[in-house]
């Protein structure tokens, strides 16, 4: 987001620069919401807590844009209460895979994602029974777009897992130790959100200042030209 607010001006007419400047700002949220959000918060768990084999396969695909990824934590009944997520991952008797069943809601970029860094319950109640698992889109994975007043580019969605088989090798961090991994990931996610909010505030201030200056220019020009009619 910060990078997209870097302005490079060349020797072009002023009105063309102004148009380019405004167009860049207008597109910032769309680019961030549609292309960056899922990657920024969904890929770090793979990089920090995934196995070397998983990193080697997933990271290049996501960074190249070949595949998309998102973070799937929030649930309809749990909200932001990460310690009480209900999405269940049951390990098979052979110990080679999990069977995941549950629902995630308000998942940014969920509609267009191929991978889901997902909080699941693999153990007892509470934070000590939560694990972080990379689930790949496939049989049993359904996503439904949720209309919001925020941004249609974000692809906010409902994600439904119905008996999805996930290899144990897709575990991110230790089994039943996912809560700490999620909290670690939230640190930079909250920083990223703060940056976006500051960027939006800056944009709002610029819009207000531009509109005010245009109004004052019109006002004083009308006085100078003798076309101003005082309110009575």
C-alpha positions as CSV (number, residue, x, y, z in Angstrom):
1,X,0.0,0.0,0.0
2,X,2.8,2.4,0.9
3,X,4.6,1.6,-2.3
4,X,1.6,2.5,-4.4
5,X,1.5,6.0,-2.9
6,X,5.0,6.8,-4.1
7,X,4.7,9.5,-6.7
8,X,7.1,9.8,-9.6
9,X,6.5,13.0,-11.6
10,X,8.0,13.5,-15.1
11,X,8.0,16.5,-17.5
12,X,4.3,16.1,-18.5
13,X,1.5,18.7,-18.4
14,X,0.2,19.4,-15.0
15,X,-3.3,18.1,-15.7
16,X,-1.9,14.8,-16.9
17,X,0.1,14.4,-13.7
18,X,-3.0,15.3,-11.6
19,X,-5.0,12.6,-13.5
20,X,-2.3,10.0,-13.0
21,X,-2.0,10.9,-9.3
22,X,-5.7,10.5,-8.7
23,X,-6.0,7.3,-10.7
24,X,-3.2,5.7,-8.7
25,X,-4.9,6.6,-5.4
26,X,-8.3,5.3,-6.7
27,X,-6.8,2.0,-7.6
28,X,-4.9,1.5,-4.4
29,X,-7.7,-0.1,-2.4
30,X,-8.8,-2.3,-5.3
31,X,-5.2,-3.6,-5.8
32,X,-4.6,-4.1,-2.1
33,X,-8.0,-5.8,-1.5
34,X,-8.1,-7.9,-4.6
35,X,-4.5,-9.0,-5.0
36,X,-2.6,-8.4,-1.8
37,X,-4.7,-9.1,1.3
38,X,-4.8,-12.9,1.2
39,X,-1.2,-13.2,0.2
40,X,0.0,-10.8,2.9
41,X,-1.8,-12.6,5.8
42,X,-2.1,-16.1,4.4
43,X,1.3,-16.9,3.1
44,X,3.5,-16.0,6.1
45,X,2.3,-19.0,8.2
46,X,3.6,-21.3,5.4
47,X,6.9,-19.5,5.3
48,X,7.4,-19.4,9.1
49,X,5.8,-22.7,10.2
50,X,5.5,-24.9,7.2
51,X,7.9,-27.7,6.3
52,X,10.7,-27.1,3.8
53,X,8.9,-29.3,1.3
54,X,5.7,-27.4,1.7
55,X,7.4,-24.1,1.4
56,X,9.2,-25.2,-1.7
57,X,5.9,-26.2,-3.4
58,X,3.6,-23.4,-2.2
59,X,5.6,-20.2,-1.8
60,X,6.8,-19.9,-5.5
61,X,3.3,-20.6,-6.8
62,X,1.8,-17.8,-4.6
63,X,4.5,-15.2,-5.2
64,X,4.3,-15.7,-8.9
65,X,0.5,-15.3,-8.9
66,X,0.0,-18.8,-10.3
67,X,-2.0,-19.7,-7.2
68,X,-3.8,-17.6,-4.5
69,X,-3.8,-18.0,-0.8
70,X,-5.8,-16.6,2.1
71,X,-6.1,-16.8,5.9
72,X,-9.2,-18.7,7.2
73,X,-9.6,-18.1,11.0
74,X,-13.0,-16.5,11.7
75,X,-16.1,-18.6,12.1
76,X,-19.9,-17.8,12.2
77,X,-20.1,-19.0,15.8
78,X,-16.6,-18.1,17.1
79,X,-16.0,-14.7,15.5
80,X,-12.6,-13.5,16.5
81,X,-12.4,-15.9,19.5
82,X,-9.6,-17.9,18.0
83,X,-9.3,-20.2,21.1
84,X,-12.8,-21.5,20.5
85,X,-12.8,-22.3,16.8
86,X,-15.1,-25.2,16.0
87,X,-13.9,-26.3,12.6
88,X,-12.8,-29.9,13.3
89,X,-9.8,-31.8,11.9
90,X,-9.8,-35.5,12.9
91,X,-6.6,-37.5,12.3
92,X,-7.0,-40.8,10.4
93,X,-6.2,-44.1,12.2
94,X,-3.2,-44.4,9.9
95,X,-2.0,-41.0,11.0
96,X,-1.3,-39.8,7.4
97,X,-4.2,-37.3,6.9
98,X,-6.8,-35.2,8.7
99,X,-10.5,-35.0,7.8
100,X,-11.7,-31.4,8.1
101,X,-15.3,-30.4,8.6
102,X,-16.5,-26.9,9.4
103,X,-17.2,-23.4,8.2
104,X,-15.3,-20.2,8.0
105,X,-16.8,-16.7,7.5
106,X,-15.7,-13.3,6.4
107,X,-12.6,-14.7,4.7
108,X,-10.9,-12.1,2.6
109,X,-9.9,-13.4,-0.9
110,X,-11.6,-16.7,-0.1
111,X,-13.5,-16.8,-3.3
112,X,-10.4,-16.7,-5.5
113,X,-8.0,-18.7,-3.3
114,X,-6.5,-22.1,-4.0
115,X,-5.0,-22.5,-0.5
116,X,-6.4,-21.7,2.9
117,X,-4.2,-21.2,6.0
118,X,-6.9,-22.5,8.3
119,X,-7.4,-22.6,12.1
120,X,-8.8,-26.0,13.0
121,X,-9.5,-27.9,16.2
122,X,-7.4,-31.1,16.5
123,X,-7.6,-31.5,20.3
124,X,-9.5,-30.5,23.4
125,X,-11.4,-27.3,24.0
126,X,-9.5,-24.1,24.4
127,X,-6.4,-22.7,22.9
128,X,-4.3,-25.8,23.5
129,X,-6.5,-27.8,21.1
130,X,-6.1,-25.5,18.1
131,X,-3.8,-26.3,15.1
132,X,-3.0,-24.4,11.9
133,X,-3.4,-26.4,8.7
134,X,-2.9,-25.6,5.0
135,X,-6.0,-26.8,3.2
136,X,-5.9,-27.0,-0.6
137,X,-9.0,-26.3,-2.7
138,X,-10.5,-29.5,-4.0
139,X,-13.3,-32.0,-3.3
140,X,-15.3,-30.9,-0.3
141,X,-14.2,-27.3,-0.4
142,X,-16.9,-24.7,-1.2
143,X,-16.7,-20.9,-1.2
144,X,-19.6,-18.5,-1.5
145,X,-19.1,-14.8,-1.9
146,X,-20.6,-12.5,0.8
147,X,-21.8,-9.1,-0.4
148,X,-20.4,-6.4,1.8
149,X,-20.3,-2.6,1.8
150,X,-16.5,-2.7,2.1
151,X,-15.1,-3.8,-1.2
152,X,-16.3,-6.2,-3.9
153,X,-12.6,-6.7,-4.9
154,X,-11.8,-8.4,-1.6
155,X,-13.8,-11.5,-2.5
156,X,-15.0,-11.8,1.1
157,X,-16.5,-15.3,1.4
158,X,-18.1,-18.1,3.3
159,X,-15.8,-21.2,3.2
160,X,-17.3,-24.6,3.8
161,X,-15.2,-27.7,4.4
162,X,-17.1,-31.0,4.1
163,X,-15.0,-34.1,4.9
164,X,-11.9,-32.6,3.3
165,X,-8.9,-34.9,3.4
166,X,-5.7,-33.0,4.2
167,X,-2.2,-34.6,4.5
168,X,-0.6,-34.4,7.9
169,X,2.4,-32.9,6.0
170,X,0.3,-29.7,5.5
171,X,0.4,-29.0,9.3
172,X,1.8,-25.5,10.0
173,X,3.6,-25.6,13.3
174,X,3.0,-28.3,15.9
175,X,-0.3,-30.1,16.4
176,X,-2.4,-28.4,19.0
177,X,0.2,-25.6,19.0
178,X,-1.5,-23.5,16.3
179,X,-2.8,-20.7,18.6
180,X,0.7,-19.3,19.2
181,X,1.4,-19.5,15.4
182,X,-1.8,-17.5,14.7
183,X,-1.0,-14.9,17.3
184,X,2.4,-14.5,15.8
185,X,0.9,-14.0,12.4
186,X,-1.6,-11.5,13.8
187,X,1.3,-9.2,14.8
188,X,2.2,-8.1,11.2
189,X,-1.4,-8.4,10.0
190,X,-2.4,-5.7,12.5
191,X,0.5,-3.6,11.4
192,X,-0.6,-4.0,7.8
193,X,-4.2,-2.9,8.7
194,X,-2.8,0.1,10.4
195,X,-0.8,1.1,7.3
196,X,-3.9,0.7,5.2
197,X,-6.0,2.9,7.6
198,X,-3.3,5.6,7.6
199,X,-3.2,5.4,3.8
200,X,-7.0,5.8,3.6
201,X,-6.9,8.7,6.0
202,X,-4.3,10.4,4.0
203,X,-6.4,10.0,0.8
204,X,-9.4,11.4,2.6
205,X,-7.5,14.4,3.7
206,X,-6.1,15.0,0.2
207,X,-9.6,14.8,-1.3
208,X,-11.0,17.3,1.3
209,X,-8.0,19.7,0.8
210,X,-8.4,19.5,-3.0
211,X,-12.1,20.2,-2.9
212,X,-11.6,23.1,-0.5
213,X,-8.9,24.7,-2.7
214,X,-11.1,24.3,-5.8
215,X,-14.0,26.0,-4.0
216,X,-11.9,28.9,-2.8
217,X,-10.4,29.3,-6.3
218,X,-13.9,29.5,-7.8
219,X,-15.0,32.0,-5.1
220,X,-12.1,34.4,-5.5
221,X,-12.2,34.1,-9.3
222,X,-15.9,35.0,-9.3
223,X,-15.1,38.1,-7.2
224,X,-12.2,39.1,-9.4
225,X,-14.4,38.7,-12.6
226,X,-17.4,40.4,-11.0
227,X,-19.6,37.4,-11.3
228,X,-20.0,36.8,-7.6
229,X,-23.5,37.4,-6.2
230,X,-23.6,37.7,-2.4
231,X,-26.2,35.7,-0.5
232,X,-29.0,37.9,0.8
